[in-house]
Structure formats: C-alpha cells, structure tokens
C-alpha cells in the first residue's frame, strides 16, 4: 500500500503525535508499504498565518494536496481533527477516486469539555471560561465532529473512545479499531529501586491545567515537608521554568527542578535518572510518556480515566487514583516513597507489561485496519 500519514502538528520527532506517526510509519515501511508524511510545517510555513487558525488552514491545504495527488495513495491516515476537510470533500464527491480516509483519534472532546467544565467551577482551569467554551463549541468541536463523521474507519488509543464512537457516532464496529501505541526497545533500561540518598519524582509533558497540576501542588505541599530528600522534576513543560516555580511557591521552589526541553534521543536517560513517575491527568488520550516510563521499570502513579485503565491495573503494574483527588495522590506518593518493595513490584510488572507493546505490533494492526477499509470500499489491496 501507498499510505499518506498526516497531522497538523510540527514535524519534529521530540514527542506527541509526530513521534507516533514516525514510529508507526517506520514499521509499516518494514512491512513493505510506502509511507508519505505530511505535517503542519510542510503546508503552512511557520509564522505565515495566525496560530489560532493554522490547524484549520492546514486541513484545507491537506485536502487539496491529497486531491491533487490522489493517484499516488491507496489510503490516507489522518490524525483528528486534520482530516475534517478531506472527509467532507470525499463525501461530497463520493464517485471520485479519492483514497479512503482512516482517522486516528487520540481522545474525545466531549470528555475534555465535561472534565474541564467541572474544573472551571472550582477555579482550577485557566483556559475554560465562557469565552473559551464558546470558541471551543464554534471552532474546535466541529472540526473533531466532522473528522469522525466523515471517516471511513477509525483507529483509537483507548477503549472508552472506541465505545463512544459506536454508541454516539454510530460508526460500524468493523471499522473502528482499538490500537495502543508501542514502545521502542531503548526504553527498557536497567533499574535499581533502592533509595540513593534522595528520591526523585518525575513529570514529563506539557504544562497544562488538564494534567492535574493543582492537585499535584496540593499533594506535594503535604508530602515534601515530611520527606526532606524528595524532589520533583518537570521535563519538557513548554513554559519557562519560573512559571512552574511561581506556581508551586516559595515553600516548594527549592525542591522543584525544571528541564525545559529533553531531546527524544535522551528520554530513556531521563527516566533512568528518576525513581517515580507521577502523571495525575484529569483528561487524556494515552500519553506515550506513560508507556515509556513503564518500559523503563518506573513505578507509575496516574489517574483512572481515559486510556489509563486499558494499560494499568491498580497495585499490580502501577497505582491508579481518582482524577482531581489530591488526598489520593498524596497517599500514593507516600506509599511509593516509603516502600522499596512496592516500587520494585510495580516497576517490574510495568516493564513486563510493556514487553508486548511494540511498534511492530501497532503497525500490523494499523495495516490490518487499512486493508479492511480498502476491501470495504471495493478497492484493490496491494
């Protein structure tokens, strides 16, 4: 097959969607397929348009690019909401020879709206006031909705999204596949679980209100005074370090470390340098940093929401806590900090769990979905 994989994100490999696309694409190429990658900066020059509308402009240009090159591609795999324009165009011109559209969906906007509306009422959401909610309803949500409704098939990262696509959007069960991401072998690094003078907590990812940072602050205010050697590192937050230090205040600032950026090639070293991974997100898809931390043998604390329960079993390969619960987060940190055996038990089970989550397995499942879609559309499978 000749597969186009596209998303309205920068093409850098450091993380997120681009990393997923490159990893899946590499394995598809090993299976004998040809992959073309299209990212935001391929069609929208940096700084050439308003950042507020860059993703929508990318979607229009991507649809035109596919239409102009449709003879080159067997199928297109577009990460939502990038495919909404192409999906609509293909539906309007149903008798055309446009290649089938397989959507990849990381999470449901409905869940984000529900969760962050609750947080806004508590004063714990920076970007979900009335103006933001209106903008979301008129701009963001329609792009996702039409990406879903016009897709010929869908690939999702969590079971709850898989279920909602059937129940709410009425997508054919044969055309929706739950396909978790993989982990590269380089993350399976040796680990010891003894306290090395101090214990180091780690959070890796963008600094967002939806990531449970208010509850993390509450928990650390209770835990850190009781454990003088405990530190917390924030890696790749996407904001200046002083923003994070100011958020935690003077009482915690000396115990907070910020690594503004970590290259993709150095992430395994980051995990190896820390003891416990803390990711108390309120709403997510299934972040790759969780899978990578598990592969490195780190004991993980995360929330029982979205895609996390698909991978984690509480007290077996991680600690699952309720979202937006500072007391539960405090207790989980306290348990791991004070019990070397528990760190070893959870970290070892996490690593063993990740042994079967390979990018090769992910690519084979994506390949199968693409082939099923082509057959359903009456196309030739190469």
N, C-alpha and C positions, 0 to 999 in steps of 0.2 A: 504494500500500500504506500501511497504518497500522502503523507499526513501533514497538515498545517497545524501547529500548536501556537496559540496566541493569547496574549493578555495585556491589558492596559497598565502595565507596571514597567519600571525601568528594567533593562536587560541585565543589570549587574547580578552576579551569582551569589551575593552575600547572604541572601536569605529569602524567606517567604515564597511567593508564587514563582518567581523566576527560578529559584533553586529546584522547586518541584518539577517544573517544566523541563529543565535541563537534565535532571536525573531520569525522568521517565523517557524523554526523547533519546537519551544515550542508550538505554536498554532496548527501546524499540528499534533503533538502528542495528543493534546487535542481533535482533531477530530478523533482520533482512529488509526492514522498511526504510523509506527515505523520509526524513523529517525536516520541515522548514519552520523556523522560529520567527515570530513577529511580535515585537514588544513596543511599548509606548514610544520610545525614542527612535524607532525605525520609521514611524509615520508622522510623529509630531515632534519637531525639533524643540529641545529644551528652551523654555523662555519665549517661544513663538506665540503662545496662546495663554489665556488665563488658566491658572492651575485649577480653578474651580470647575472649568468645563473641559479640561484636557482629556479626561477619560471618555466623555461623550463624543468629542471630536475624533478621538482615536477610533471609536466604534464605527462612525460613519466612514472614515477613511479605510478601516479594515474591511468593511463590507464592500467598498469599491475595489479594493485590492484583490479580494477573493473573486469578485465577479469578473474582473479583467484577466485573472489567471486561473479561472475555474477548470480549465482543461488539464492543469498540472496536478490537481489534488483529487485523491479518492474520497477523503473525508477531512473535515476541519474540526479540531478540538479547541474550543474557546472557553476561557475561564470567565464566568459571570462576574460583572454584567457586560463584558466586552462584546458578546455575541448578539445583543438585542436587535441591532440594526440589520445585521446579516440575517438573523432569523426571520424578521418581518419581511425583508426583501425576498427571501426564499419562499415564504408562504404566499406572498402576492404573485410571484412568478412560478407557480407550482409546476408548470410544464417545462421549466427551463432545465438546463443541465448543471445547475449549481450543486456542488457536493453536499452530502448530508452533514448536519451540524450536531456534533456531540458536545454538550455543555459540561463543564466541570464547575460544581457549586461547593464552596467552602462552608457556608452556613446560611441560615435563613434570616433575612432581615426582620421578619415578624418576631423572632425570638429576641433580637437585639432591641427592637422598639419596646417590647414588653419589659425586658430586664432593665433597660436604661431609663424608662419612664418611672419605674419604681425607685431607682437610684436618684433621679432628679427630685422626687418628692422628699428625699432625705437630705438634699443639698450635696449629694456626692456624685454629681455628673456635671462636668464642665461644659460639655457641648450638646446638651439636650434640653435647652429651653424652648419656649414656644416658637421662636423664630427658626431654631434648628429643626424642630419636629415638622414644621410646615415645609421647610426646604427638603427634608427627607421624604415627606409624603409626595411632593410635587416633582422631585428630581431623582433622588436615589432609588426609592422603592419602585417606581415604574420601570426603570431600566432592568432591575432584577426580575420583576414580574414578567416582562416580555422576553427576557433571556430564557426563562423557564418555559413559558407557554409556547414559544416557537421552536424549542429544541426538538430534534428527532430522537435524542437519547440523552441520558444524564449520568454523570459519574459524581458520586458524593463521598465525603470523608467520614460521615457519621450516620448511625442508624436512625437517629431522630429526624434528620433531613430526609433520608430515604423514605421513612414512613409518611412524612408530611407531603412529599411530592406525589405519593399515591393518593392520600386522603383529601388533600386540599386542591392540588392541581390536576388530579385525575390522570397522571402520566401512566402509561402502560407499564405494568410490573416487569415485563421482559426487557424494557428499555431503560430501566433505572438500576444502576449497579453501585453497591457499597464497595469502594476500593480504597483501603487505607494506604497511606504512603509507606515508603521503605526507609531504611537507614543504611548508610554506607559503612563498610567494614572498618574504616579508620576510627569510628567512634567506639569500638569495642576495646578500650584501653584497660590495662591492668589497674586495679584499685585496692587500696587498703582502707580499713574502716576504723582504725584506731585514731583517737584524738591526737593531733600533732601540735600540742601546745594551745591551739585555738581551733574552733570550728567555724567554718565559712559557709554561709548561706549564699545561694546564687539565684538571681532572676535574670533571664536573658530574653530580650524582646523590646518592642516599642513601649514607651511610657504612655499609657492610656488609662483613662478613668475606668473603662470597662474591664481592666485587668485586676480589679480588686485592690488597688493600691491604698485606698483609705483604710481598709480592713487590715492590710499588712502593717500600716503605720500603727494602728491601734494595738495589734498583737506585739509588735516589736517594742512598743513603749512598756509593755508588761514583762516581756521576756528578757530584754537586754540588761536591765539593771540587776537581774538575778544571775546573769552569766557574763562576767566581765570580759571573757575572752572571745565572745561571739561577735562576728562581723557579717555584714550583708553587702554583696556586690550586685550592682545593676550594670549589665553589659548590653551595649547596642541600643540605648534607650531612644536615640533620635532627638534628644533635647540636651541643652547644656547641663553639665554636672551641677551647677549652682541651683538650677531649678529643682532638682531632686533633693539636694541638701537643705534648701529652704523649706521644702515640703515636709521633711522629717523634723526640722527644727534643731535648735542648738543642743538639746538633750541627747539626740541620736547622731548628729552630724559626724562626730569623731569615729563612729562605728560603721559609717556608710561609705563604701567605695564605689566610684563610677568609672566604668571603662566605656568611653563614648562610642567606640567602634571596635569590632573584632572581625578580622577577615574570615571568610568561610574556611580557609585552609587552617586557621588556628583555633577553630571552635572545639576540637577534641581536647586541646590543651587547656582551654578554659574550664571544661567540665572536670578534667583531671585535677585541677588546682583547687577545686571546691568540694565540699562534703555533702551538702543537702540542697536539692533543687526545690525552690518554692515558687509556685505559679498559681495564685488564688483567683484566677479569672472568673468573672461573672458570666461572660458570654464569649464563645469561641467557636472555631471550627474544630480542628485538631492540630495544634501547632507542632511543627517539626522539632522545635527545641525540646519538647517533652519526650519525644521518641529518641532523640539523640542523647538526652540526659539518662534515660533508662538504659540505652545501649552501653553507656559508659559505666554502668553499675551504680549510678547515684540513686539514693533513696529520694523519692519524689513526693511532695505534698501538692495536691491540686484539688480542684473542685468537682463535685459530682454533677456535671452539667454538660450539655452538648456532646462532643465526641469523646470526652474523657472516660466515661464508664464503658465504652466499647473496648478500651485497652487496659484500663486499671481495674483491679479487684482489691477492694479495701483490705488492708492488713495482710495482703499476700504479695503484691508487687508494687505497692505504693500506699499512701494514705489519702483517701478521698474525704473531703469535708464539704458541708453545705456551702453554697455560694453566699457571699455577703455575711459571713459569720466570723467575727474577729475572735470570739472566745474559742471556737473550734480550731481556728488557725493557730492561736496561741498554744492550745493543748497539743496539737500535732507537732509543732516546732519543739515544744518542751520534751515530748516523748522521744523524738529522734536525737535531740541534743544529749539527752541523759542516758541513752541506751545504745551502746556499740553493737550489741547483738541484733537489735531491731534494725539498725542501719544496714548491717551485713545481710540480714534475712531479706529485707525489701529490695536492696540493691542487687543482690544475686538473682532473685526471682525476676526483677525488672530486666536484667541483662538476658536471662534465659527466654523471657517473653519476646524480646526484640530479635532473637535469632531467626525467627521465621518471617520477620517483616523486612523483606529485601526489596530493592528497587526492581530486580528481575521479576519477582512475583507480581508487583504492582503493574509493570509494563505488560505482562502476559494477560492480566485481567483487562487492562485498557485495550489491548489488541483484540481480545475476545469481544468486548462491547462494540468496538468499531466494526468488526466483521459481522456481528449480528445486525447492526444497524444497516450496513450495506445490503445484506440479504433481505431485510425487511423492506428496504426501499427499491428492491428489484435491481440492484447494482451488481456488477461483477466483483467478486472478491479476489484480489491478486495474491 
